[in-house]
Amino acid sequence: MRTNSLAFRLFLSATTWTVVILLATGISLSSLYHDAVERSFDRRLGVYLRTLVAAVAAPEDGSDHGSLSLGEPLFDLPLSGWYWQVFRLNAPKPETRVSRSLWDGTLPHLVERGVPATTDGTRRAYVDGPEDQRLRLVERTVDLGEEGRYLVSVAGDPQEIEEELHAFNQTLAITFVILAAVLLLITMFQVRFGLAPLKRISESLAAIRAGRSERLEGQFPVEIEPLARETNALIEANRQVVERARTHVGNLAHALKTPLSVIVNEAAAHPDRSFAGKMREQADIMRDQVTRHLERARIAARLTVVGVVTEVAPVVTALARMMEKLHHDRGIVIDVDTPEPVRFLGERQDLEEMVGNLVDNACKWAASRVSIRVEAETQADKKRAPAIRLIIDDDGPGLSAAEREQVAQRGRRLDETKPGSGLGLSIVLELASLYGGGLNLSTAPIGGLRAELVLPGAG
């Protein structure tokens, strides 16, 4: 997909929104899972806290802190990260009992830090414990009446929360990456599937341009159907306009030929030969100019027709046979080489006129041999239209560089003994340029003149 294509824009927008939604969903799920794991951890601490409150409320023997056992070995291991603490608030002097794991340390009081209590009187927060350990602390105040008021605390190592969250995030990330890849593949498929009708229209237009079709065929989605319908209407309107232009050009040609013929006839009958000669000369110039401009108008009208294609091989072969018959008395042999089917993007009569002029000119000057070769040029750039090359060689005397520049001029003839008007090469040049091609003259390998005609080809 090219960066300036509609498919790329759709794919980019879908990809962007997919990534944004997945990121937002991942962050939300991670946060929800963190809260769930934290609540589960707090419930575990709450169980220990209630067990400790029960032990404080109904002690078995005196004040020995060993009697306050929660049945969890972690509370007996020094600096294990799991601690409990019981602090009497209304004693004459501070009275604190702690777990063996806390050793000689103490836990901070959340009530003194202003941590708000929940509806059941419990306070929860993260604190720093012994050796700067990060702890999750649960605290509750217990009033035993005459036996006193106590601040009971239980703390645990929140590393379990972080490990659970890390494992969940890792699994979530892998899952979302796979999901994103699947969604992007689906998006790519949807873009290609959704834009397939536009690709069909593009291919159909290329086929029309190349002459393989005359209109957009097939069924299209309702969103694109008006485009296809209007395109077909435009093509048909273009054909009608061109047909009317051809008719007007033909009518104008007939309308001008008759007055010019009358002028020439009147001049021939005039007694003043000098005046008659001048009149015929000017009439011939007028006829030449009219013919030239009518031909240009005719060709321009043809070039606006979409999809006109001509097979080159039959035209070249037919012209070669005809020219051999015309120059039979001189024994001219014409070799034709068309190794592959080649098509010209234009009308048959224009190709016949260009190739006919070149072959006829080659036969006039050839000693015994004329060669015609047709090649299809390969384009490295796929965006460029294909081209065809027609190479006509003869074994005549050839032309110098200066003479080659002169023969391209309209009406210019280097040898008046040869038949013709001197318009052949200039007509070929004009026709080729109107089709976007060109004509190059050089020296042929067999000794005479080489004419290379380059014209647009059809795919």
Secondary structure, DSSP 8 states (H G I E B T S, - for coil): --TTSHHHHHHHHHHHHHHHHHHHHHHHHHHHHHHHHHHHHHHHHHHHHHHHHHHHHS-SSTT-GGG---S-GGGTSTT-S-EEEEEESSSSS-EEEE-GGGTT-----TTTTT----TTSEEEEEEE-GGG-EEEEEEEEEE-GGG-EEEEEEEE-THHHHHHHHHHHHHHHHHHHHHHHHHHHHHHHHHHHHHHHHHHHHHHHHHHHHTS-SS--S---TTTHHHHHHHHHHHHHHHHHHHHHHHHHHHHHHHHHHHHHHHHHHHHH-S-HHHHHHHHHHHHHHHHHHHHHHHHHHHHHHHTSTT--EEHHHHHHHHHHHHHHHTGGGT-EEEEE--S--EESS-HHHHHHHHHHHHHHHHHH-SSEEEEEEEEE--SSTTS--EEEEEEEE-S----HHHHHHHTSTT--S-TTS-S-S-HHHHHHHHHHHTT-EEEEEE-TTSSEEEEEEEEB--
